[in-house]
Structure formats: C-alpha cells, structure tokens
Amino acid sequence: MSSPWRRPGVTGAIVYALAASVFGSMVTIFSRLQVERQRGRRRVATALPAGPIIVVSNHTSYADGVLLALVCRRLGRTLRLLATSGVFRAPVIGSIVRRLGFIRVERGSVTANAALAHAADALAAGEAIGIFPEGRLTRDPDKWPEQGRTGAVRLALATGAPIVPIAMVGAHRLLGRRRFVSTMIRNVIMRPRVETRVGAPIDVLTLFPGGDTADPVAVRRATDALMERLIDLVEDVRDELAPHPSGVPVA
C-alpha cells in the first residue's frame, strides 16, 4: 500500500510559514518561550542538524505540538509532527495539519503502526519528524515524563535517522488539561515561562550495547535509555531529580 504522506510543496510551505507566524504571535502573548541550544557541545549550536532527524519531547500540555514546532522553526527546521487522528478530524485545524505535512496516528487501533511507515517516507525525503514518545499527556501530578513507547526507537532503527531530544518545561501552565478559559485569561497577565533544552543528536545504535536490535526486550531497554537522555534534560531545566530516571511507570 502506498504511503499517504506527500511533501507539502510550495503551498504547504506558505501555509506553514503563515501558521508559524500566527501561532508564534499567540504564544508570545500568552507565554515566554525560551529556546536554549544544544547541550553537550563546547560551542553552542544555532541550528538543528540538516537531513532526516527524529525529534522527541516530553508531553505535558495540549500546546506541546505548537511549541515544539516553533522551537524547531527557530532552530532552522520545519517539523512534521505525528498527531492523533482526532486533530485531523477537527474542523479547519484538520485541513491545516494536512497541508503542513503532519502524519496521522490512529491511536489504539491495529493500524497505529502504519504511521511509522509514513514517517519513514518523510525521513527518506530529508524531513524532521516530531514524536512525543509517551503517546499521551503525562498523568503524573508533578509533570514528570512517563515511560516511553518504542515507536521512536523502531523508526530510528528502520531509517538510520538520528534522534534529537528536546525537553520543554512549563507548557502545562500555558495550556493544561482543564480550565482552558481561566488559564488563558490569567496567562495574558502572568505570561508563564516555557523553557527548553535541546540535547545532542543520538545514534540509535549506541542505545543497543549488546548489538541485538531485533530483540523486543533490547528495543524496550533502548527506549528506556532514550527516555533517560530526555529526562536528564528535563532535570536540568527543573534543577530537580526525577523520581523515575527512565519515566514514570504506566499502569
């Protein structure tokens, strides 16, 4: 079966630029988004790597997709996010995200893994793909990341694309799971700060010290190791130690 993903083209690029401008202005009104460059290098990086990359981030807010796309835009890359099918069904928004080249995920269905094949097609075209490995907003009351799902690691194994972790802290104060209207009104006055840390690119094979990339147990361990790298960045921003170094266990 052929992939439904297609490079958006000139029209898509124009729509993306307009959307970035509009949503960037809105984010500026309601928050202070601070982009800190890559950690772990002597010289501060001013851009994300060129070529196919997989960007992963923690997930605390319904605004995370917009925020992550804006962060990557400031670092020189246009992000194609994997987004739940509910976003694609929404009036107006659904049409826009299709134009932006986002990739639909039928969460909880037998076809959910098909999204990884579509993401692989986008990576083959040199795109930057965005994934929230937790697969949902964290349910942890202190907003620590949950244990990750294995999709990002499996996608990196299939494509050879490096993984770039980006931590975002404070997004839940911009837009949480409840009290949307009162939160937005408050944010016009208070403008909560959303801080980020961008980690160095990760070669997925380094997460497999035993070398057996076909073993599901090894893939699970590699995913935990990836989440450790991401949570390290979250800890840096929060200046706290996470209670679960590889993610809060999911019941």
DRENDREN-899276 format. One record per residue (C-alpha): residue number from 1; x, y, z. Coordinates in steps of 0.5 Angstrom, whole numbers, always signed. Layout:
<site><num>NUM</num><X>X</X><Y>Y</Y><Z>Z</Z></site>
...
***
This chain:
<site><num>1</num><X>+0</X><Y>+0</Y><Z>+0</Z></site>
<site><num>2</num><X>+3</X><Y>+7</Y><Z>-2</Z></site>
<site><num>3</num><X>+4</X><Y>+12</Y><Z>+4</Z></site>
<site><num>4</num><X>-1</X><Y>+18</Y><Z>+4</Z></site>
<site><num>5</num><X>+5</X><Y>+22</Y><Z>+6</Z></site>
<site><num>6</num><X>+7</X><Y>+27</Y><Z>+1</Z></site>
<site><num>7</num><X>+12</X><Y>+33</Y><Z>+1</Z></site>
<site><num>8</num><X>+7</X><Y>+39</Y><Z>+2</Z></site>
<site><num>9</num><X>+10</X><Y>+43</Y><Z>-3</Z></site>
<site><num>10</num><X>+10</X><Y>+51</Y><Z>-4</Z></site>
<site><num>11</num><X>+3</X><Y>+52</Y><Z>-2</Z></site>
<site><num>12</num><X>+5</X><Y>+48</Y><Z>+4</Z></site>
<site><num>13</num><X>+11</X><Y>+52</Y><Z>+6</Z></site>
<site><num>14</num><X>+7</X><Y>+58</Y><Z>+5</Z></site>
<site><num>15</num><X>+2</X><Y>+55</Y><Z>+10</Z></site>
<site><num>16</num><X>+7</X><Y>+53</Y><Z>+15</Z></site>
<site><num>17</num><X>+10</X><Y>+60</Y><Z>+15</Z></site>
<site><num>18</num><X>+4</X><Y>+63</Y><Z>+16</Z></site>
<site><num>19</num><X>+2</X><Y>+59</Y><Z>+21</Z></site>
<site><num>20</num><X>+8</X><Y>+59</Y><Z>+25</Z></site>
<site><num>21</num><X>+7</X><Y>+67</Y><Z>+25</Z></site>
<site><num>22</num><X>+0</X><Y>+67</Y><Z>+27</Z></site>
<site><num>23</num><X>+2</X><Y>+62</Y><Z>+33</Z></site>
<site><num>24</num><X>+8</X><Y>+65</Y><Z>+35</Z></site>
<site><num>25</num><X>+5</X><Y>+71</Y><Z>+36</Z></site>
<site><num>26</num><X>+0</X><Y>+68</Y><Z>+40</Z></site>
<site><num>27</num><X>+5</X><Y>+64</Y><Z>+44</Z></site>
<site><num>28</num><X>+8</X><Y>+71</Y><Z>+45</Z></site>
<site><num>29</num><X>+2</X><Y>+74</Y><Z>+48</Z></site>
<site><num>30</num><X>+1</X><Y>+68</Y><Z>+53</Z></site>
<site><num>31</num><X>+8</X><Y>+66</Y><Z>+55</Z></site>
<site><num>32</num><X>+15</X><Y>+67</Y><Z>+55</Z></site>
<site><num>33</num><X>+18</X><Y>+61</Y><Z>+50</Z></site>
<site><num>34</num><X>+26</X><Y>+61</Y><Z>+51</Z></site>
<site><num>35</num><X>+30</X><Y>+57</Y><Z>+47</Z></site>
<site><num>36</num><X>+36</X><Y>+54</Y><Z>+49</Z></site>
<site><num>37</num><X>+41</X><Y>+51</Y><Z>+45</Z></site>
<site><num>38</num><X>+44</X><Y>+44</Y><Z>+44</Z></site>
<site><num>39</num><X>+48</X><Y>+41</Y><Z>+51</Z></site>
<site><num>40</num><X>+54</X><Y>+37</Y><Z>+51</Z></site>
<site><num>41</num><X>+58</X><Y>+41</Y><Z>+46</Z></site>
<site><num>42</num><X>+64</X><Y>+46</Y><Z>+47</Z></site>
<site><num>43</num><X>+60</X><Y>+51</Y><Z>+42</Z></site>
<site><num>44</num><X>+53</X><Y>+53</Y><Z>+43</Z></site>
<site><num>45</num><X>+49</X><Y>+50</Y><Z>+37</Z></site>
<site><num>46</num><X>+45</X><Y>+55</Y><Z>+33</Z></site>
<site><num>47</num><X>+41</X><Y>+50</Y><Z>+29</Z></site>
<site><num>48</num><X>+39</X><Y>+43</Y><Z>+29</Z></site>
<site><num>49</num><X>+42</X><Y>+38</Y><Z>+24</Z></site>
<site><num>50</num><X>+41</X><Y>+38</Y><Z>+17</Z></site>
<site><num>51</num><X>+38</X><Y>+32</Y><Z>+14</Z></site>
<site><num>52</num><X>+33</X><Y>+27</Y><Z>+17</Z></site>
<site><num>53</num><X>+32</X><Y>+27</Y><Z>+24</Z></site>
<site><num>54</num><X>+27</X><Y>+25</Y><Z>+29</Z></site>
<site><num>55</num><X>+26</X><Y>+30</Y><Z>+35</Z></site>
<site><num>56</num><X>+23</X><Y>+27</Y><Z>+41</Z></site>
<site><num>57</num><X>+20</X><Y>+31</Y><Z>+47</Z></site>
<site><num>58</num><X>+16</X><Y>+30</Y><Z>+54</Z></site>
<site><num>59</num><X>+9</X><Y>+32</Y><Z>+54</Z></site>
<site><num>60</num><X>+5</X><Y>+36</Y><Z>+59</Z></site>
<site><num>61</num><X>+1</X><Y>+40</Y><Z>+55</Z></site>
<site><num>62</num><X>-4</X><Y>+41</Y><Z>+49</Z></site>
<site><num>63</num><X>+0</X><Y>+46</Y><Z>+47</Z></site>
<site><num>64</num><X>+6</X><Y>+42</Y><Z>+46</Z></site>
<site><num>65</num><X>+6</X><Y>+41</Y><Z>+39</Z></site>
<site><num>66</num><X>+5</X><Y>+48</Y><Z>+37</Z></site>
<site><num>67</num><X>+11</X><Y>+50</Y><Z>+42</Z></site>
<site><num>68</num><X>+16</X><Y>+44</Y><Z>+39</Z></site>
<site><num>69</num><X>+14</X><Y>+46</Y><Z>+32</Z></site>
<site><num>70</num><X>+16</X><Y>+53</Y><Z>+34</Z></site>
<site><num>71</num><X>+22</X><Y>+51</Y><Z>+38</Z></site>
<site><num>72</num><X>+25</X><Y>+47</Y><Z>+32</Z></site>
<site><num>73</num><X>+23</X><Y>+53</Y><Z>+27</Z></site>
<site><num>74</num><X>+27</X><Y>+58</Y><Z>+31</Z></site>
<site><num>75</num><X>+33</X><Y>+53</Y><Z>+30</Z></site>
<site><num>76</num><X>+32</X><Y>+52</Y><Z>+23</Z></site>
<site><num>77</num><X>+28</X><Y>+46</Y><Z>+21</Z></site>
<site><num>78</num><X>+21</X><Y>+45</Y><Z>+19</Z></site>
<site><num>79</num><X>+18</X><Y>+40</Y><Z>+24</Z></site>
<site><num>80</num><X>+13</X><Y>+34</Y><Z>+21</Z></site>
<site><num>81</num><X>+9</X><Y>+32</Y><Z>+27</Z></site>
<site><num>82</num><X>+6</X><Y>+25</Y><Z>+29</Z></site>
<site><num>83</num><X>-1</X><Y>+27</Y><Z>+31</Z></site>
<site><num>84</num><X>-7</X><Y>+24</Y><Z>+34</Z></site>
<site><num>85</num><X>-13</X><Y>+22</Y><Z>+29</Z></site>
<site><num>86</num><X>-17</X><Y>+27</Y><Z>+33</Z></site>
<site><num>87</num><X>-13</X><Y>+33</Y><Z>+31</Z></site>
<site><num>88</num><X>-14</X><Y>+31</Y><Z>+23</Z></site>
<site><num>89</num><X>-22</X><Y>+31</Y><Z>+24</Z></site>
<site><num>90</num><X>-22</X><Y>+38</Y><Z>+28</Z></site>
<site><num>91</num><X>-26</X><Y>+43</Y><Z>+23</Z></site>
<site><num>92</num><X>-21</X><Y>+48</Y><Z>+20</Z></site>
<site><num>93</num><X>-15</X><Y>+45</Y><Z>+24</Z></site>
<site><num>94</num><X>-15</X><Y>+38</Y><Z>+21</Z></site>
<site><num>95</num><X>-15</X><Y>+41</Y><Z>+14</Z></site>
<site><num>96</num><X>-9</X><Y>+46</Y><Z>+16</Z></site>
<site><num>97</num><X>-5</X><Y>+40</Y><Z>+19</Z></site>
<site><num>98</num><X>-5</X><Y>+36</Y><Z>+13</Z></site>
<site><num>99</num><X>-3</X><Y>+42</Y><Z>+9</Z></site>
<site><num>100</num><X>+3</X><Y>+42</Y><Z>+14</Z></site>
<site><num>101</num><X>+5</X><Y>+35</Y><Z>+12</Z></site>
<site><num>102</num><X>+3</X><Y>+32</Y><Z>+19</Z></site>
<site><num>103</num><X>+3</X><Y>+25</Y><Z>+20</Z></site>
<site><num>104</num><X>-4</X><Y>+22</Y><Z>+23</Z></site>
<site><num>105</num><X>-4</X><Y>+17</Y><Z>+28</Z></site>
<site><num>106</num><X>-10</X><Y>+12</Y><Z>+29</Z></site>
<site><num>107</num><X>-8</X><Y>+11</Y><Z>+37</Z></site>
<site><num>108</num><X>-10</X><Y>+5</Y><Z>+40</Z></site>
<site><num>109</num><X>-12</X><Y>+2</Y><Z>+33</Z></site>
<site><num>110</num><X>-9</X><Y>-4</Y><Z>+30</Z></site>
<site><num>111</num><X>-7</X><Y>+1</Y><Z>+24</Z></site>
<site><num>112</num><X>-3</X><Y>+5</Y><Z>+29</Z></site>
<site><num>113</num><X>+4</X><Y>+3</Y><Z>+27</Z></site>
<site><num>114</num><X>+3</X><Y>+5</Y><Z>+20</Z></site>
<site><num>115</num><X>+4</X><Y>+12</Y><Z>+22</Z></site>
<site><num>116</num><X>+11</X><Y>+10</Y><Z>+23</Z></site>
<site><num>117</num><X>+12</X><Y>+7</Y><Z>+16</Z></site>
<site><num>118</num><X>+9</X><Y>+14</Y><Z>+13</Z></site>
<site><num>119</num><X>+14</X><Y>+18</Y><Z>+18</Z></site>
<site><num>120</num><X>+20</X><Y>+13</Y><Z>+15</Z></site>
<site><num>121</num><X>+18</X><Y>+16</Y><Z>+8</Z></site>
<site><num>122</num><X>+18</X><Y>+23</Y><Z>+10</Z></site>
<site><num>123</num><X>+25</X><Y>+22</Y><Z>+13</Z></site>
<site><num>124</num><X>+27</X><Y>+19</Y><Z>+7</Z></site>
<site><num>125</num><X>+25</X><Y>+26</Y><Z>+4</Z></site>
<site><num>126</num><X>+30</X><Y>+29</Y><Z>+9</Z></site>
<site><num>127</num><X>+25</X><Y>+32</Y><Z>+13</Z></site>
<site><num>128</num><X>+25</X><Y>+33</Y><Z>+21</Z></site>
<site><num>129</num><X>+20</X><Y>+28</Y><Z>+25</Z></site>
<site><num>130</num><X>+17</X><Y>+30</Y><Z>+31</Z></site>
<site><num>131</num><X>+15</X><Y>+25</Y><Z>+36</Z></site>
<site><num>132</num><X>+12</X><Y>+25</Y><Z>+44</Z></site>
<site><num>133</num><X>+15</X><Y>+18</Y><Z>+46</Z></site>
<site><num>134</num><X>+10</X><Y>+18</Y><Z>+52</Z></site>
<site><num>135</num><X>+4</X><Y>+18</Y><Z>+47</Z></site>
<site><num>136</num><X>+0</X><Y>+22</Y><Z>+51</Z></site>
<site><num>137</num><X>+0</X><Y>+28</Y><Z>+56</Z></site>
<site><num>138</num><X>+3</X><Y>+25</Y><Z>+63</Z></site>
<site><num>139</num><X>-1</X><Y>+23</Y><Z>+68</Z></site>
<site><num>140</num><X>+4</X><Y>+25</Y><Z>+74</Z></site>
<site><num>141</num><X>+2</X><Y>+30</Y><Z>+78</Z></site>
<site><num>142</num><X>+9</X><Y>+33</Y><Z>+78</Z></site>
<site><num>143</num><X>+9</X><Y>+33</Y><Z>+71</Z></site>
<site><num>144</num><X>+15</X><Y>+28</Y><Z>+70</Z></site>
<site><num>145</num><X>+15</X><Y>+24</Y><Z>+64</Z></site>
<site><num>146</num><X>+12</X><Y>+18</Y><Z>+63</Z></site>
<site><num>147</num><X>+15</X><Y>+11</Y><Z>+61</Z></site>
<site><num>148</num><X>+16</X><Y>+12</Y><Z>+53</Z></site>
<site><num>149</num><X>+13</X><Y>+8</Y><Z>+48</Z></site>
<site><num>150</num><X>+18</X><Y>+4</Y><Z>+43</Z></site>
<site><num>151</num><X>+16</X><Y>+8</Y><Z>+36</Z></site>
<site><num>152</num><X>+22</X><Y>+13</Y><Z>+36</Z></site>
<site><num>153</num><X>+27</X><Y>+8</Y><Z>+37</Z></site>
<site><num>154</num><X>+24</X><Y>+3</Y><Z>+32</Z></site>
<site><num>155</num><X>+23</X><Y>+9</Y><Z>+27</Z></site>
<site><num>156</num><X>+31</X><Y>+11</Y><Z>+28</Z></site>
<site><num>157</num><X>+33</X><Y>+3</Y><Z>+27</Z></site>
<site><num>158</num><X>+29</X><Y>+3</Y><Z>+21</Z></site>
<site><num>159</num><X>+31</X><Y>+9</Y><Z>+18</Z></site>
<site><num>160</num><X>+38</X><Y>+11</Y><Z>+21</Z></site>
<site><num>161</num><X>+36</X><Y>+18</Y><Z>+23</Z></site>
<site><num>162</num><X>+39</X><Y>+21</Y><Z>+29</Z></site>
<site><num>163</num><X>+34</X><Y>+22</Y><Z>+35</Z></site>
<site><num>164</num><X>+35</X><Y>+29</Y><Z>+38</Z></site>
<site><num>165</num><X>+31</X><Y>+30</Y><Z>+45</Z></site>
<site><num>166</num><X>+28</X><Y>+37</Y><Z>+47</Z></site>
<site><num>167</num><X>+26</X><Y>+38</Y><Z>+54</Z></site>
<site><num>168</num><X>+20</X><Y>+43</Y><Z>+55</Z></site>
<site><num>169</num><X>+18</X><Y>+45</Y><Z>+62</Z></site>
<site><num>170</num><X>+13</X><Y>+50</Y><Z>+64</Z></site>
<site><num>171</num><X>+8</X><Y>+48</Y><Z>+58</Z></site>
<site><num>172</num><X>+3</X><Y>+46</Y><Z>+63</Z></site>
<site><num>173</num><X>+2</X><Y>+53</Y><Z>+65</Z></site>
<site><num>174</num><X>+0</X><Y>+55</Y><Z>+58</Z></site>
<site><num>175</num><X>-5</X><Y>+50</Y><Z>+57</Z></site>
<site><num>176</num><X>-7</X><Y>+45</Y><Z>+61</Z></site>
<site><num>177</num><X>-12</X><Y>+39</Y><Z>+61</Z></site>
<site><num>178</num><X>-17</X><Y>+43</Y><Z>+65</Z></site>
<site><num>179</num><X>-20</X><Y>+50</Y><Z>+66</Z></site>
<site><num>180</num><X>-18</X><Y>+53</Y><Z>+59</Z></site>
<site><num>181</num><X>-21</X><Y>+60</Y><Z>+59</Z></site>
<site><num>182</num><X>-19</X><Y>+62</Y><Z>+66</Z></site>
<site><num>183</num><X>-12</X><Y>+59</Y><Z>+65</Z></site>
<site><num>184</num><X>-11</X><Y>+64</Y><Z>+58</Z></site>
<site><num>185</num><X>-14</X><Y>+70</Y><Z>+62</Z></site>
<site><num>186</num><X>-9</X><Y>+69</Y><Z>+67</Z></site>
<site><num>187</num><X>-3</X><Y>+68</Y><Z>+62</Z></site>
<site><num>188</num><X>-5</X><Y>+75</Y><Z>+59</Z></site>
<site><num>189</num><X>-3</X><Y>+78</Y><Z>+65</Z></site>
<site><num>190</num><X>+2</X><Y>+73</Y><Z>+68</Z></site>
<site><num>191</num><X>+6</X><Y>+70</Y><Z>+62</Z></site>
<site><num>192</num><X>+9</X><Y>+64</Y><Z>+64</Z></site>
<site><num>193</num><X>+16</X><Y>+62</Y><Z>+62</Z></site>
<site><num>194</num><X>+17</X><Y>+56</Y><Z>+58</Z></site>
<site><num>195</num><X>+24</X><Y>+53</Y><Z>+58</Z></site>
<site><num>196</num><X>+27</X><Y>+49</Y><Z>+53</Z></site>
<site><num>197</num><X>+34</X><Y>+44</Y><Z>+53</Z></site>
<site><num>198</num><X>+36</X><Y>+41</Y><Z>+46</Z></site>
<site><num>199</num><X>+40</X><Y>+35</Y><Z>+47</Z></site>
<site><num>200</num><X>+46</X><Y>+33</Y><Z>+42</Z></site>
<site><num>201</num><X>+44</X><Y>+28</Y><Z>+37</Z></site>
<site><num>202</num><X>+43</X><Y>+21</Y><Z>+39</Z></site>
<site><num>203</num><X>+46</X><Y>+15</Y><Z>+34</Z></site>
<site><num>204</num><X>+40</X><Y>+10</Y><Z>+36</Z></site>
<site><num>205</num><X>+45</X><Y>+4</Y><Z>+35</Z></site>
<site><num>206</num><X>+49</X><Y>+7</Y><Z>+41</Z></site>
<site><num>207</num><X>+43</X><Y>+5</Y><Z>+46</Z></site>
<site><num>208</num><X>+44</X><Y>-2</Y><Z>+44</Z></site>
<site><num>209</num><X>+50</X><Y>-4</Y><Z>+48</Z></site>
<site><num>210</num><X>+49</X><Y>-12</Y><Z>+46</Z></site>
<site><num>211</num><X>+48</X><Y>-10</Y><Z>+39</Z></site>
<site><num>212</num><X>+42</X><Y>-14</Y><Z>+38</Z></site>
<site><num>213</num><X>+37</X><Y>-9</Y><Z>+35</Z></site>
<site><num>214</num><X>+32</X><Y>-15</Y><Z>+33</Z></site>
<site><num>215</num><X>+30</X><Y>-17</Y><Z>+40</Z></site>
<site><num>216</num><X>+24</X><Y>-13</Y><Z>+43</Z></site>
<site><num>217</num><X>+27</X><Y>-13</Y><Z>+50</Z></site>
<site><num>218</num><X>+33</X><Y>-10</Y><Z>+48</Z></site>
<site><num>219</num><X>+28</X><Y>-5</Y><Z>+44</Z></site>
<site><num>220</num><X>+25</X><Y>-3</Y><Z>+51</Z></site>
<site><num>221</num><X>+31</X><Y>-2</Y><Z>+54</Z></site>
<site><num>222</num><X>+34</X><Y>+2</Y><Z>+49</Z></site>
<site><num>223</num><X>+27</X><Y>+6</Y><Z>+49</Z></site>
<site><num>224</num><X>+28</X><Y>+7</Y><Z>+57</Z></site>
<site><num>225</num><X>+36</X><Y>+9</Y><Z>+55</Z></site>
<site><num>226</num><X>+33</X><Y>+15</Y><Z>+51</Z></site>
<site><num>227</num><X>+28</X><Y>+17</Y><Z>+56</Z></site>
<site><num>228</num><X>+34</X><Y>+18</Y><Z>+61</Z></site>
<site><num>229</num><X>+37</X><Y>+22</Y><Z>+56</Z></site>
<site><num>230</num><X>+31</X><Y>+26</Y><Z>+55</Z></site>
<site><num>231</num><X>+29</X><Y>+26</Y><Z>+63</Z></site>
<site><num>232</num><X>+36</X><Y>+29</Y><Z>+64</Z></site>
<site><num>233</num><X>+35</X><Y>+35</Y><Z>+60</Z></site>
<site><num>234</num><X>+28</X><Y>+36</Y><Z>+64</Z></site>
<site><num>235</num><X>+32</X><Y>+35</Y><Z>+70</Z></site>
<site><num>236</num><X>+37</X><Y>+41</Y><Z>+68</Z></site>
<site><num>237</num><X>+31</X><Y>+46</Y><Z>+67</Z></site>
<site><num>238</num><X>+28</X><Y>+44</Y><Z>+73</Z></site>
<site><num>239</num><X>+34</X><Y>+43</Y><Z>+77</Z></site>
<site><num>240</num><X>+31</X><Y>+37</Y><Z>+81</Z></site>
<site><num>241</num><X>+32</X><Y>+30</Y><Z>+80</Z></site>
<site><num>242</num><X>+26</X><Y>+26</Y><Z>+77</Z></site>
<site><num>243</num><X>+23</X><Y>+20</Y><Z>+82</Z></site>
<site><num>244</num><X>+24</X><Y>+15</Y><Z>+76</Z></site>
<site><num>245</num><X>+30</X><Y>+16</Y><Z>+71</Z></site>
<site><num>246</num><X>+27</X><Y>+13</Y><Z>+65</Z></site>
<site><num>247</num><X>+20</X><Y>+15</Y><Z>+66</Z></site>
<site><num>248</num><X>+14</X><Y>+14</Y><Z>+71</Z></site>
<site><num>249</num><X>+11</X><Y>+7</Y><Z>+70</Z></site>
<site><num>250</num><X>+5</X><Y>+7</Y><Z>+66</Z></site>
<site><num>251</num><X>-1</X><Y>+3</Y><Z>+70</Z></site>
***
